[in-house]
Amino acid sequence: MNLTNSARGYGWITIVMHWLVAVAVLGLFALGIWMVDLSYYSDWYHDAPFIHKSVGVLLVGLMLFRWVWTLVNPKPAPASVSSRAVAFLISAMHAVLYLLVFLLGVSGYLISTAEGHGISVFDWFTVPALIEPFEDQADLAGEIHELLAFVLIGLVVLHALAALKHHFINRDNTLKRMLKPSGK
């Protein structure tokens, strides 16, 4: 069982993290869009934000682990790169995706701690409110959070379309490498 990456491909840990992050990002986006229109009398008025915050905190933790994992594991060479400029764009896109997830985590934290309370994560632990709240913190952070979420989803769609282009047009193994590990 190939747990770690090799020069030829990704290991199971990287693959599982990739798909967990993808599901979490898409799920959080859908939940976020849905929950902002809930009325006070909805059964989900308190539960949806609680789930959104809890999964968001866990996602940031997973992304921190994933970032460290990328630093200590070999990075497989791209399946097909036509130029150095394309290789740079691929790296830049991945860096921006990571950055956006972290910025969404920070803006979500600022929304959630605007009244000086920590964030309970599924009642397992609480992320404390570490900064003194500032005026209009929740509103300002909320606008930034929403904007970043739409930018992230737009880039996720581009990322998915690029993977599909590689699979169906280029007919290389870019997408297959994120589905099953290659031999060492």
Backbone torsions as a table, in degrees:
resi	resn	phi	psi	omega
1	MET	NA	121.1	-178.1
2	ASN	-86.8	98.1	-179.8
3	LEU	-83.1	-36.6	-175.8
4	THR	-102.4	165.0	178.9
5	ASN	-72.8	159.2	172.3
6	SER	-133.7	178.3	177.3
7	ALA	-65.0	-23.2	-177.3
8	ARG	-89.3	-27.0	-176.0
9	GLY	-173.2	-177.3	-178.0
10	TYR	-90.1	148.9	176.1
11	GLY	-91.0	173.2	-176.7
12	TRP	-58.9	-37.7	-177.7
13	ILE	-63.1	-46.1	178.7
14	THR	-63.7	-43.5	-178.7
15	ILE	-63.0	-47.1	-179.3
16	VAL	-63.7	-42.8	178.2
17	MET	-61.4	-42.1	179.5
18	HIS	-56.0	-49.1	-176.2
19	TRP	-74.9	-32.1	174.1
20	LEU	-63.1	-43.7	178.5
21	VAL	-63.6	-44.0	-179.7
22	ALA	-59.7	-47.4	179.9
23	VAL	-64.2	-43.0	-179.7
24	ALA	-63.6	-45.0	-179.2
25	VAL	-62.8	-47.9	179.9
26	LEU	-64.9	-41.6	178.9
27	GLY	-65.2	-43.2	178.5
28	LEU	-64.2	-38.7	178.4
29	PHE	-63.5	-49.1	-179.7
30	ALA	-61.6	-44.9	179.1
31	LEU	-63.2	-41.4	179.2
32	GLY	-63.0	-43.4	178.3
33	ILE	-62.9	-41.9	-177.1
34	TRP	-70.6	-43.5	-170.5
35	MET	-73.5	-23.9	-177.9
36	VAL	-69.2	-17.3	179.1
37	ASP	-100.3	5.7	179.5
38	LEU	-71.2	141.9	176.3
39	SER	-86.7	161.9	180.0
40	TYR	-57.5	-27.8	-176.4
41	TYR	-90.1	1.2	177.5
42	SER	-72.4	142.4	176.2
43	ASP	-60.8	-25.0	-176.0
44	TRP	-94.8	1.3	-174.6
45	TYR	-54.6	-39.0	179.1
46	HIS	-98.1	-33.5	-175.8
47	ASP	-70.2	-41.2	-177.9
48	ALA	-61.8	-48.5	177.0
49	PRO	-63.0	-36.0	178.5
50	PHE	-61.0	-45.9	178.4
51	ILE	-65.1	-44.9	-178.9
52	HIS	-58.5	-47.2	-180.0
53	LYS	-65.8	-44.7	-177.6
54	SER	-62.2	-48.6	179.4
55	VAL	-65.4	-37.8	178.4
56	GLY	-60.2	-44.7	178.5
57	VAL	-63.6	-44.4	179.2
58	LEU	-63.6	-37.1	177.7
59	LEU	-62.9	-44.1	178.6
60	VAL	-61.9	-41.0	176.4
61	GLY	-61.6	-43.8	177.3
62	LEU	-62.4	-41.3	179.3
63	MET	-66.0	-35.9	175.7
64	LEU	-64.0	-44.4	176.9
65	PHE	-62.5	-42.7	-179.4
66	ARG	-62.3	-40.2	179.2
67	TRP	-63.1	-47.1	177.2
68	VAL	-61.1	-41.6	179.4
69	TRP	-57.8	-40.4	179.6
70	THR	-67.6	-27.7	179.8
71	LEU	-75.5	-29.1	-175.3
72	VAL	-104.0	-1.0	179.3
73	ASN	-114.0	148.9	175.0
74	PRO	-63.2	146.4	176.6
75	LYS	-100.7	117.9	179.0
76	PRO	-61.3	145.9	176.1
77	ALA	-65.3	146.1	176.8
78	PRO	-57.3	148.3	-178.6
79	ALA	-63.7	-40.8	177.4
80	SER	-155.1	121.1	178.0
81	VAL	-130.7	127.1	-175.2
82	SER	-83.7	-21.4	-178.1
83	SER	-160.9	170.6	176.1
84	ARG	-65.9	-33.3	179.4
85	ALA	-64.0	-41.7	178.5
86	VAL	-65.8	-41.8	178.1
87	ALA	-61.2	-40.3	177.1
88	PHE	-63.5	-43.9	179.6
89	LEU	-62.4	-38.6	177.7
90	ILE	-62.0	-48.0	179.5
91	SER	-63.6	-41.8	-179.9
92	ALA	-64.1	-41.4	179.5
93	MET	-61.5	-45.2	178.9
94	HIS	-63.1	-41.2	178.9
95	ALA	-63.3	-41.4	179.4
96	VAL	-66.8	-39.3	177.1
97	LEU	-60.3	-46.3	176.9
98	TYR	-59.9	-49.3	-177.6
99	LEU	-59.2	-43.2	-179.3
100	LEU	-63.6	-39.8	177.5
101	VAL	-62.3	-43.7	179.1
102	PHE	-65.8	-41.7	178.5
103	LEU	-66.0	-36.5	174.7
104	LEU	-63.5	-38.9	176.7
105	GLY	-62.7	-43.2	179.3
106	VAL	-65.4	-46.4	-179.6
107	SER	-66.4	-37.4	175.7
108	GLY	-63.6	-40.5	176.7
109	TYR	-60.4	-43.6	-179.2
110	LEU	-66.3	-36.1	175.7
111	ILE	-63.8	-49.6	-172.1
112	SER	-70.7	-26.4	-177.4
113	THR	-104.5	12.0	-176.1
114	ALA	-62.4	-22.4	178.2
115	GLU	-102.2	13.1	175.7
116	GLY	84.8	7.3	179.4
117	HIS	-100.6	147.8	176.8
118	GLY	-74.5	179.3	-179.6
119	ILE	-109.3	116.6	175.9
120	SER	-80.0	128.5	-179.7
121	VAL	-105.5	98.4	-178.8
122	PHE	49.8	29.3	-178.0
123	ASP	59.9	18.5	176.9
124	TRP	-87.1	-42.6	179.3
125	PHE	-158.3	167.9	180.0
126	THR	-122.5	131.9	172.4
127	VAL	-87.0	116.9	-173.5
128	PRO	-72.0	155.1	172.2
129	ALA	-81.1	108.3	-172.2
130	LEU	-97.1	-15.8	-177.5
131	ILE	-113.2	152.5	176.3
132	GLU	-71.6	123.9	-179.5
133	PRO	-58.9	145.7	177.9
134	PHE	-115.0	166.8	-175.9
135	GLU	-60.7	134.0	178.9
136	ASP	60.2	25.8	-177.3
137	GLN	-56.7	-49.3	-176.5
138	ALA	-64.3	-41.6	-178.6
139	ASP	-67.3	-47.5	-179.7
140	LEU	-63.8	-48.4	179.3
141	ALA	-63.7	-35.1	179.1
142	GLY	-64.0	-41.7	178.2
143	GLU	-65.1	-42.7	178.4
144	ILE	-64.6	-43.3	-179.6
145	HIS	-58.9	-46.1	-179.9
146	GLU	-63.7	-45.9	179.6
147	LEU	-61.1	-47.5	179.7
148	LEU	-62.1	-37.5	-179.9
149	ALA	-62.6	-43.0	179.6
150	PHE	-68.9	-37.7	176.6
151	VAL	-63.6	-45.5	179.6
152	LEU	-60.1	-46.6	-178.8
153	ILE	-63.3	-38.9	176.5
154	GLY	-60.2	-42.9	179.2
155	LEU	-72.0	-32.5	175.6
156	VAL	-63.8	-41.2	177.3
157	VAL	-62.6	-44.5	177.1
158	LEU	-61.0	-41.4	178.8
159	HIS	-60.2	-46.3	179.5
160	ALA	-65.6	-41.6	178.4
161	LEU	-63.8	-38.0	177.3
162	ALA	-63.7	-41.6	178.3
163	ALA	-63.0	-42.0	179.0
164	LEU	-67.4	-37.0	176.2
165	LYS	-61.3	-44.9	178.6
166	HIS	-61.5	-38.8	-176.6
167	HIS	-73.1	-47.9	-172.0
168	PHE	-93.6	-29.3	-178.1
169	ILE	-100.4	-54.2	179.8
170	ASN	-73.0	-24.9	-178.0
171	ARG	55.2	41.0	174.5
172	ASP	-104.1	-176.7	-174.3
173	ASN	-99.8	23.3	-179.6
174	THR	-55.7	-51.6	-179.2
175	LEU	-70.4	-40.7	-178.9
176	LYS	-60.0	-32.7	-179.5
177	ARG	-67.3	-21.3	177.6
178	MET	-94.7	5.8	178.3
179	LEU	-110.2	-30.4	-176.3
180	LYS	-153.8	135.6	179.6
181	PRO	-63.6	147.8	172.2
182	SER	-86.9	163.5	174.9
183	GLY	-64.7	155.2	-179.2
184	LYS	-72.7	NA	NA
